[in-house]
Amino acid sequence: PAACFCIWEPGNIGRQVTLRGTVDITQDALLLRKFTEAFLTMRADGQAPSEERLAEEIAKFDAPDRYMMQLRIEKTLTHDLNKLFVAETTGEDVWS
C-alpha cells in the first residue's frame, strides 16, 4: 500500500521532510532478528551483540500480535517554510 510520512522539527512545523513510498506490513522473525542485530551493533560502535543480548532484545518485541512496517522510500520532499516566507517577502536569497 502507498504511504506518506511527514516528519517535522519539534516547535517548528515549517521544517519538514516527507517520505513517500510503499509499506510492507509483516510478521517476519528473520527480519526482526536482522533489524535488532543491526540496531544493537550500531549502538555499540560496530561491535555485534552477544547471542544472549540479542535474544533479550528480540524477546521485547516478539509478540504474536506485533507487526513490522518497512517503508520503501520512492520520493523524499523537504522544505523549510520559514526560509520560503523570508524569500517571498524580502526577495532575499536564503537558499545558498
N, C-alpha and C positions, 0 to 999 in steps of 0.2 A: 504494500500500500504506500501511496505517496505520503510524504511527511514534510513538515516545515517547523524548525525550531528557531525561535527568536531569543537571543541571549543579550541582555543589556547590563550596562555598568550600574551597580547599586548607587542610587542617588542621582543618576544622570541617564534617564531613559533615552536621551538623544544619541548616545553612543551605543551602537548595536552591531551585532553580527547575526545574520540569518543564514541558517544551513538548510538547504533543500535537497531532498533525495527520496530514497525509498527505505522502508524499515522492514527488517526481518524480525519477527517475534518468534522466539523459540525456547524450548527447554532442551538444552544440549549439555550434557555432563562434560564432554571433551572441551567445548568452547568455554565453559565456566572454569575449568582447570587451566586452560591456556591463558585466559584473561587474568585470573587470580595470580598465577605464577609470574606473568609479565609485570603486573602491578607491584607485587612484592619485590621483585628483582629491581624494578625502577626505584622504589622507595629505599632500597638498601644499596644504592650506588653501584648497581650491576651485579651484586652478589645474589645468586639464586637461593631461595629459601630451602630449609630442610624439609624433608617429606612430612615430618610432624607438624611444622609450622604451616605448610601448605594445606594439609588436611584440616587443621584447626580453622583456617580462614575459609576454606571451601564449605565446611560444616555450617558456618554462619549464614551462608547464602543458599545452601542447598535445601530447599523446601519443596514439597510436592506441588504447591500452588504458585511457585515463583517462576516467572518467565524473564527472559533477557530480551532487550531490544537493541538491535545493532543498526545504526543509521549508515547507509551507503550514500555518502555525500556526492551529489551531482553538480551543485552550484553553491557558491558562497557569496553572500552580499554583505557589504559592510557600509556603514555610514556614520558620520558624526554630524548630527543635526545642528549642534551649536556652531560649528565651523561654517556649515551651509548658510545659516542665518546671517553670520557676520559677512560672508562673501556677498550675499544677496543685498544686504542693507548698506554696506560700505564700499563694495567693489574691490575690497582688499583681496589679494591672492593669499589665501590661507592654506593652500594645498602643497606648497613647495617647502 
